[in-house]
């Protein structure tokens, strides 16, 4: 007698339904407003399946109907769009001189963007975790008070991040072996939603891929600007993480042999010539006498003002930094052949004076036919990685998992997807 594993069949059918939900959500996000018939025709799912999935997604507050359209042959169709009114993701960024939190919904709308001045490099991990937890609690109180449910939180860190959300090394912060995700969950007293950690570069390129001017670009690189420089890499539409999750760590690529000392102990690394502290101290010599910088924004604004006024030493210094940046990008171009490379943080703020020299260096150094890669400044600002973190926190829902239904007046921290 042949036995049939009914539980396995049920699981398989459940997996198929989850995958199909993700297909429907992805199609509506990309093509909204669209009808059920449009979804069925474009995805290959049959109409009955689409109708069932759409009903389920509407019930759980992930899609909503916007009314009828007459611009079609036959009966008017009810149009669908993503519903961003109920669920949010939180993203946090640990920057050189700030903590940033973003709350965003499924439709990509930013519900809040807060910045707190904070010198993580001198504060140390315990104080940083306490500050992150306090900022998170404020954000959770704000969004849940507006009747929304937090589905997850992701923190962006300028360093290496492993699969458990620990930070094996973040030299720019002086961190080694910090179990950041576990520490933050403990500080939040097990908040009821997932807490994740990723590199700020990975989260920033994810934000660019979804929300930036080059959204949907299949081969894209984001270079984060801060105390260090990291690369978020997208190839063939997929984020490249590497075997241990450490892909994109180009901060210590040698770009200036015999150049300034780096915090890693070597000389001439990309971080040592293009990191925000390196740029500020090189172009504003008076800063070196004032001790550690706790807020880089005024210094970057001073550099911008001097460059606009035609200050020759500042402009020459920026051009040299641009050449070193271009050398690093040329290596990425030869390795990955991206369509677009986007620079963020202070690199974006100083882009008018950095990028011309960088583009010349790329053209001179890349092998093969003349490089067609575009090198551009990010339009997402310093909140790019926090926005990417908020988007990552919604990933399980976007992958087709349903959040547990919660009343809109719930005051707790969130509901887990299922």
Buried (B, 14 or more C-beta within 10 A) or exposed (E): EEEEEEEEEEEEEEEEBBEBBBBBBBBBBEEBBBBBBBBBEEBEBEEEBBBBBBEBBBEBBBBBBEEEEEEEEEEEBBBBBBBBBBBBBBBBBBBBBBBBBBBBBBEBEBBBBBBBEBBBBEBEBEEBBBBBBBBBBBBBEBBBEEBBBBBBBBBBBBBBBBEEBBBBBBBBBBBEEBBBBBBBBEBBEEBBBBBBBBBBBBBBBBBBBBBBEBEEBEBBBBBBBBBBBBBBBBBEEEBBBEEEBBBBBBBBBBBBEEBBEBBBEEBBBBBBBBBBBBBBBBBBEEBEEEEEBBEBBEBBEBBBEBBEEEBEEBBEBBBBBBBBBBBBBBBBBBEBBBBBBBBBBBBBBBBEBBBBBBBBBBEEBBEEEEBEBBBBBBBBBBBBBBBBBBBBBBBBBBBBBBBEEBEEEEEEBBBEBE
